[in-house]
Amino acid sequence: MAGTSSVSGLVSGLDTASIISQLMQIEAQPQQALKTKQTVTQSLVTALQSLNTKVASLGSAATRAATASSWQALAASSSDSSVTATATGTGQPTALTFRVDQTAQNQTSLLSAAAAGGLLSGQAGTLTFVGAGGSVVPVSVAAGATPQQVADAINGASAGVSAVAIQVSGGYQLQLSSGTSGAAGAFQVYSGTVTKAADGTLDTSAATALSLTTVRAAQDAQVTLWPGVMGPDGQPMTMTSSTNTFTGAVAGLSFTVSQPTTSDVTVSTARDDTALTKLGSDLVGQLNLVLGEITSQTKSTSTTNADGSTSLSPGVLGAESDVMFLQNAVSTAGSGAVTYNGGLVSPSSVGIVVNSDGTFTFDQNAFAASLAADPAKTQAVVTAVAQRVQSVATAYSDPIDGLLTSNITQQQSTVQQLGDQISEWDVRLALRQQSLEQQYSAMETALSTLQSQSSYLSSVLGSLSTPSTSSSSKSS
């Protein structure tokens, strides 16, 4: 509601501004009721959104626990500290034995001023780098270039080789290092131009291969599988990698080597009991979050009245029947018995325990004992519970037609409609205030006119009575 403008009450003596303000407060009562309803409805939307988020998280936890591949989680281990094993996914427990023959390394070579044929001594020309894969990258060397400037030119040429000019006794050495690990990173250096034909053939007739001093040769990492066992060709069976990490040899397992070994190494995968335990504990944890949210948002609060009596006010979601149905559905889904091998099995036997207050507890010891005794049964029971919970969560929190989602959409629409009505009342009240101000201003103007007329009449009457008084005085 717009602020009340001051209307002068100098003529009437009335505080017209205060009168208008009080009248406007009465006029604005319907709008205030709309604002109160909008605030209450927005609080309901916020509470429903908070609950819906938790139900969606419960659905995600249930989906993971109900997915068969989740129960194939693996944990990797290695018999040698120089080899690190990593579980890369799901699969069946397995083991692989090998011996590390060599680790991967990139090529590092030295090019001396003498070997460069003057290209490190100010002579103009071209250095051409030829990679193991057939790449050809020429690098122009300007006349008078210093060794460092030659190194800079190499580094800026995207040759896959980094260069550093190092001053040593007797001159400069250019240290060249491949940016690619393994045999694929090997390179040669030519003085002059090397051309490459369409079929990949290299023509080095216009170039001279430069002599490089090997600091470290390019090589792949290599392991010999099942040492002592020969392959079909009568040779040891090996596996190589351009890096020190081997992937793809065994489903769900990769391993990284750091040094050659003289004894056999065994890397293996086994059922990841920690990951499986987390499936159950996460499910129970999310169940409790949803039930806790419902309890918190529906709990009644008591208020002591002036006469000493007590009034109870329901929580924000206390009147929402969908929420009550959700609470019952979640509790039933998490605690109901599961059919397995023709009989009924309680979820508590796998660690999903319902408490007397309706909350859940995850008994890790019971889960571990069940998993050790009968993994298939444990998976079946937890999966069945998770599927029921997932179904409930989807019914309520589906982003398209979930019951909570639909309720939120409806309440948000109500908030918008109330906002539109409040805006309409702003216009109506502004016009009403303007009308009152005009009425009271007109009243003041009318009173002022009447007052002026009264003064005039009094003056005229006063002037008429004055001569009569004078005449009487002369007669006497």
N, C-alpha and C positions, 0 to 999 in steps of 0.2 A: 504494500500500500504506500502511495506517495506521501511525502511529508506534508503536514498541514501548513498552508500559508497563513501569515498573520493578517487578520482582518480587523481594522480599527474599531474599537468600541467606545470612542471618545464621546459620541453623541448619546448612545443608549446606556453607556456605563456598564455594558455586559462584556465579559471576557469571551468574545465570539470565537477566538482561536481555540480556546479550551472546549467550548461547546461543540465545535465542528470536529475536534479530535475525538471526543467521546462518542459522538454520533458515528464517526467513521469506524471506531472500534466495534460498535454494534453491527454496522454494515459488513464488516470484514469477518464476522464469526463464521459464516459458511466457508470462506476461503481458508480460514485457520483450521477448520475441521478437515478440509481436503489436504492441507499440508501435514497434519498429524497422521492422516491415513497413509499418505505417501511415505512418510518416515517409517511407519510401522511395516508397510509393504516392502520397502527397500531393505529393512533389517531382515525380513523373511527371505528375500532373494539372496542376501549375503550368507545367511545360515544354510540355505539350500545348496548354494554353490560350494560352500566349504564341505558339506556332507558329500555332495556329488563327487568332488575331487578325491575324497578318501575312498568312496565306493569304487571309483575307477582304478585307484591304486590297488585295492583289494582284488579287482578283476585281473589286473596285470600279474599279481603274485599267484593267483589261482591258475592263470593260463600257463605260467612257467611250470608250476607243480603238476599240471595235467598234461604237459607235453612229453611224449615218450623220449625224445632225444635228450631232455633235461636229465633223465635218469641214466644216461650213458656218459655222464661227465667223467673225465679222467684226470688223474694226477700223475705227473711224470717224475722220474728219479734217475740218478746216474750213479754208477759204482765208482766213478773217478771224479775228483774235484775239478780236474782240468776240462771236463766235458759237462756242459750244462744242458739238461733236458727240459723241454717245455711241452706241455699238453696244448695242442692247437685247436682242439674241438672235441667232438664226441667220437666214440668208436668202441672197439672191443679191447680189453686189456691185452697187451702184447709185450714182447721184449726183443731187443736186437743187440747182437754182440759183434764188436769190430775192434780193430786196432788203428790208431791214428798214425798214418805214414808221414804226412806233412801238412802244414797249415798254409792257407792262402796268403799271398803277398803281392804287392804291386811292384812293377819294375822301377828301379832307381839306378840311373847311369850318370857317368861323368863325361863331359866333352871338354877336352883341353884346347887351349889356344892353338897348339901345334897341330892337333888332329882336325881342327876346324878349318885349316887351310887359309888362314887370314881373316875369316869372317868374325873372329873375336878381336881382331887387331885393326879394325877400321876399314877393312875391305868391303865393298858393296857386293851383294849377291843374294842368293836364296837358300834358305834352309827348308827342306821338305821333310815333313814327318809322315811316315807310313805306318798305320796301325795294323795289328794282327788281323783285323777283320777286313783289311783292304782300304781303309780310309786314307785319303791323301790330302794333306793340308800344307800349302806352301807359306813360308814366312819371309817377307822381304826384309833384307838387312841393308840399311842405308850406309853410304860411304861415311866413314869417320865415326860410326856408331861405337859407343863404349860397350864392354861386356854387359853392363847393367841395362843399357838400352836394348841390346839384343834380347836379354832375358825378358824385358818389358814387352817387346814385340811378340815373343813367343806366348807370353801369358795373355796377350790380347787377341790372339789368333784363333782361339777355341780349337786348339789342336788336341785337346784331351791330355795335355802334358803341362805341368807347371815347371818353371825354370827359376833358378836362383844363381846369381853370379857370386862366386866365392873367391876372394883373393888369397892365394897361397904363395909359399916361397917359389919363386920362378915364374909367377904369372897368375892367370885366372883359370878357374875351373867352372864350367857351367853344369850345375846339378840339375838333372832332368828327372822328374818323377811322374809316373803315369797316374792319372786320376781315377783309373779303373783297376779294381783288384782282380787278381787271377790272370790266367794265361791270356784271356781276351784283352788285357790291358798292355800287352807287349808292343813295343814300337821300335822302328829303325829311323835313323836320321840320314838324309842325303844332302850333299851340297849340289845345288842345281835343281832342275825341274823334272819332276816325275809325272808322267801322264797315265791316265787310267782309261782303258777302252771300255766300250759298252758292255763287253762280256766280262769285265772285271780284271782283264789282263793289265799288268803294270809294265810301262815302258820306262826303264831306268837308263836308257842309252845316253841321255843328256845330263846324267847326274852321276855323282860319285858317292858310294856309301862311306859314311864317316865311321871311324873306329871309336867305339864307346867303351869306357871302362865300367864293368858291371859292379855295382855296389850290392844290388839285390835283384835277382832274376824274377820275372813274372811267373807265378805258378798258382795252380788251383790247389785247394785243400783236397786231400785224398785220404780215404779210409779203406782198409781191407776188411771186407765182411767175412764173418765166420772164419777167422784165421786157421789155416791148415786144411780147409776144405777147398777143393779145386772146382772150377766151373766146367762146363761142357767142353771148352777148348783146352782143358788141362792147366789153365792158368788161375791164379788167385782172383777172386771176384772183388772188384773195387768200385768205389763210388766217388765222384769228384764234385766240387762246388767252387764257384768263382769267389765266394766269400767263405768265411769259416762256419757258416750256418748251413745245415743240410735240412731241406724240407721236402715233403712229398714221398720220401722213401717208405714211410710207414704212416698209415692214416691216423690222424690225431696226434702226431708226435713230430717234433723237430728237435735238433740238437746242435749245439755250437761247440766247436773244439778250440782250444787255445794253445796247444803244444803237442808235439808227437808223443806217443806213448810206447813203452816197451812191453806192456802187458795188455791183456784184453780188457775192454771196457764194455759194460752192459748198460744200456739205457732201456727203461721199461715204463709202461703205463699200467696203472691199476685203478680200480673204481675209486672215485673221489668222494669219500664218505663225508668230508667237510661240506662239499657243494650240495650233496644230497640232504644233509641235515639242514642246510640253509633253506632248501625248498620248503620243508615243514615248518621251520621257525618263522620264516617270512610270512607264510600263509596265516599262521596263528597270530603273529604280530599285527597284520593288517586287519584281521577279524576284530581284534581288540580295539584298534583305532576307530573302526566304523561304529562298533557298539559304544565305545566311550564318547564319541561325538554325539550320538543319538541321546545318550543319557544326559550329557551336558546341556544340549539344546532343548530338551523337553522337560527338564527338572523345574518344578514349580518353586516359586519364592513366596515367603510369607511376609505380610506387612501388618504391623499393629496399628489399629485404627484409634481415633481420638477417644472413643468410648471403651477402649481396652480390648475390643474384639480383634480377631485375627482374620485377615483376608489372604487367600491364596491366589497367586497369579501364575498361569501356565507359562512354560518356557516359550521361546520364539517358535519352536516347531511342535509345541505341545498339542496344537489343534490339527496337525497335519496327519490325516489317516494313512497316507502313503508311507510316512516315516515309521509309523507303528507297525504297518505290515512288513516293511523292510527289516525292522529289528527282529521280528519273529522269523522271517524267511532266512536271514543270515544265521541266526542261532540254530535253526533246524538243519540247515545245510551243513553247518560245521559239526554238529553233534550226533546226527542220525547214524544209525548202524548201516554197514555196507555189506552187500551180498558178495561172498567170495567162496568159490568151490561148493556151492549149494548151501552154505550156512551164513549166518549173520555175524559180522565182526564189528566190534566197537572201535571207533577211532581212537579211543584212549589206549588201545593195545599198541598203537604205533606212535603214541606220544601226544595226540591231540585230545586234551582233557578239558571238559567243560566244568566250570566251578559252580558252586551253589548260587553265586550272585549273577550268573549268566555269562560271565567273562570266560576266556579260555586261557589255558596254560600249556606251554609246549614242554613235555617231559623228554629231555634230550636222552636220558639214560634208557627210557622205554623205547625210544626210536632206535637208538644204537643196538639194543638187544634184539629188537625185531628185525633190523636190517641184517645183522649178523646171522640170525637163525633162519630167516626166510626172506631174502631180498625181493623175490617176485611178489609175495603177499604184501610186503610193506609198500612196494610201489603201487600195487593194485588198490590198496585201501586209501592211501594218500591221494592217488589220482582220482578215485571216485568222489572223495570229499571235495577235492579241488574243482572237479567238473560241476558239482552241484553249486558250489559257491560262485564259480564263473558264470553259470546260468543266471543266478540271482543278480549278480553285479551287472551283467549285460542288460537284463530286463529293466534295471533302474537307472543305469548311467550311460546307456547307449547314446552317442551324440546326436542321433537322428530322432529316435522315438522312445528313448528311455523315460520311465515314469517321472524321475526327478528332473530330467532334462526338460520334459514337456511342462512340468509345473513351474520350473524356473522361467521358461519362455512366456508362459501365461502371466506370471507375476510381474515380469519385466514390462510386458505390454500394459498391465494395470498401472505401473509406476509412470509410464509414458503418458497414458491417458489422463492420469491425475495431474501431471505436469502441465498438460495442455489446458485442462480446466482451470488450474491455478493462474496460468498466463491470461486466460480470458477474464478471470476475476480482477487481475491487475488493471486491465483496461476499463472494466465496469466500475471499479472503485475510484479510479482516477477521474472518470466522468462524473461520478456521484460527488466526489469532493469538490470538483470544479463547480458543480451545480449549487452545492451548499454555500460555497464561498460567494457565488454570485447573488444568492438569495440574501445572505446576511449583509453583503455589501449594499444591495438595493435597499434593505431595511435601514441601514445607517444613513444612506443618502436621503431616503424619505423622511426619516426623523430629523435630519439636518434641515431639510426644506421646511418642515412643519415648525421647527424651532425658529427658523428665520422669519417665517410668516407671523409666528406668535410675537416675536420681538417687534416686528413692524407694526402690528396691530396695537400692541401696548404703547408704542411710541406715538401713534396717531391719536389714540384715546387720551393719552397724556397731554398732547398738544391742544386738544379740544377743551379740556377742563381748565386750562390756564387763563383764558380771557374772562370766563365767568367769574372767576375768583377776583380779578382786577376790578370788574364792574361793580361788584358788591362793595368793594372797598370805597369807591367814589361816592356811592349813594349815602353811605353813612357819614 
